[in-house]
């Protein structure tokens, strides 16, 4: 197998990966970025609303980083590591300013300073935005900036597995999708910046490419995931494409209605009504659908019509446009079809606030792939873009320091081990019969949605664990029709499914174990938060077919848990 | 009674009760004909049948074909909301993003339940609907697609505030998602190797016009000559899924010619051409093609071309006697207004 040598390899070319690579490359180290899509196709491009940032001299005069940390900690239902949230708030203004200097075209105030707006859960407004395409604007900026450095891009390369020895990471095997040529990328440091995993769920606002590859590669290399049971659902995703319809719609007075034209939220949240938190609204919508009051196909209506066309086009431009382009719905005359969908993954590769993983020397992670634990049990809007850049940069700097102080290993990696891993992957192509990725994938997405979704309870999750284990068994007998060596997406979809399986078993087992309701993890059989027994992080390892679960304390600095009332 | 709310200074009527309209749906069986390709098997058309509803995007059609019928089909798709630029292809012959195209809408637009999918033109095919975009990326890199602010600004020692008007102007052109549709449908790209193509021009102009950028001279050298090689066919304007109007950036870049010190032949000819057009309109109210031609290309070129025209029997078109229009003053006014 061909071998390429780098100081560091970054997997994933979204916001966090590019930012990390930028910091490493800037220090003169040889760095490669491997991504299964061209960088600007990364899921970071889909982020809409904005990036939270406290900018001294350009924020609400009453605001300060402490309020920002408090909002984040409370929003995360106290499962947030408070030192991480403090760092996030403290660095927020600087990172937004850096992006502005690099060319991000933030919306401006009349005097030319970066504009600001409110977002859910913020005590004071602190969201910075570029229209309603903030993620796209930031991603293009950082890609343009990083591509100007001496950094090697391997776009449309698929990473198969990490290679490690007894104590440290040695590199990664990846394959060029265009011609299936495998290459061993030898590196002293690997940064996992592979993003989320929405494809595990039947309904998700995520890109088709979000299949949890990084989590699975880490698990297979013997690394733990932190808080894997915490999956965020957003109540108003457009039917059936699951494109996000921002919470701003309900903020402006949009109303959720069932097939009887009834404003059903009065049953579930008599005071807050349609402005109830994401988890309550998600649960209410699904209850309506389950009890036969949804529309055929399984959705409810988000009715803006009473607001009048002027108001809608002025204030809810994106909701209006998305409904029109993607569902053929004119939101000024008929309700927008919406349903809850998986939106964000709070869990991830266990790292500290420097981006360092402590299971495997030389492994780092950032962005949605990582769990630094700034989001705890539930993420606040506009904190994800912020996290990718702040912790992408922290991680890049940590890696540069690590490289300065770490020498190259003296032994070389055995070719035999590399070939073995490659053979395992290739077995799908070599098999002549078995199951197809499509049938298994559809089943998996249904199981996760029905049993480890918005509502959870003991029996369902036990079934899920059992069924996922069975599917995982089937996946070993998977085969691909297409034997060609040219852009064989069937083969890569099969590998993605293998990754999805490894993650699914960890999510379902960890969720089954947490006997309380906290943030996005809602159990019908344990409806209350239980700080006495469960104010702790889940740490899950995957060993063969079993998930080993332990717990570790949440880092607290200033904020004591209090009831989460809005 | 309708309630009245204030929206940015305007009063807007808001009804307090929602209207309870049902969400209608419809279903149709469609036939999707896909132009398949692989280096081993060559090219062939393949048909798939499936049921779609009113909301089914073409990316979802492709996903369902791949997971339920034929996993060997290759295509690119990611965000399914028209911001990542992955799923550019030819749908019923027209360059579009698959995600931004609804299957049922197509059947109505073309009055047929058959939908054809083909890879984008111009780029070499890799497999099925996947094309090799290396040439496209090369074009984008040629324009140095990044801001070069001053060192003082990068170090935080100085601030260069961007006013909202500039932000709006630049953001319109910065929204290129690198999908490649415009380049695939651009005839000038095919005919002129020196032409950078519409997407690169949009990207280039976004930085050329940014008051914070410091490499303006270099950008002019890269962009201005190329901008005169566009033929204004407006295909890029028509196909752009983000409504960026690359052709508008090309027009705006041409205006920078006057600031160029060392003009290339192409720039000089281009300038002569538009000046001649403006002069003949000013003089006669009409575009006098023969005169424009003569002034643009000069007598020597014109004479050699005339021989060709004589031979092909087209000489008579150059000999038409043009009569000036009546209200020439009005035309002068319009042109002055335009110049202001």
Interface residues (C-beta under 8 A of the other chain):
Chain A: X37 X38 X40 X41 X42 X43 X45 X46 X97 X101 X102 X103 X105 X106 X107 X108 X109 X110 X111 X112 X113 X130 X131 X133 X135 X136 X137 X140 X141 X144 X145 X147 X148 X178 X207 X208 X209 X239 X240 X241 X242 X243 X253 X255 X257 X259 X260 X261 X262 X263 X295 X296 X297 X299 X301 X303 X305 X306 X307 X308 X310 X311 X314 X315 X322 X325 X326 X327 X328 X329 X333 X334 X335 X337 X436 X437 X438 X439 X441 X442 X480 X481 X482 X484 X486 X487 X488 X489 X490 X493
Chain B: X5 X7 X8 X10 X12 X13 X14 X15 X16 X17 X18 X19 X20 X21 X22 X23 X24 X25 X38 X39 X40 X53 X54 X55 X56 X57 X59 X60 X63 X66 X67 X68 X71 X72 X73 X74 X75 X76 X77 X78 X79 X80 X81 X82 X83 X84 X85 X86 X99 X100 X102 X104 X105 X126 X127 X128 X130 X132 X133 X137 X141 X144 X145 X146 X147 X149 X153 X154 X156 X161 X162 X163 X164 X167 X170 X171 X174 X175 X177 X178 X207 X210 X212
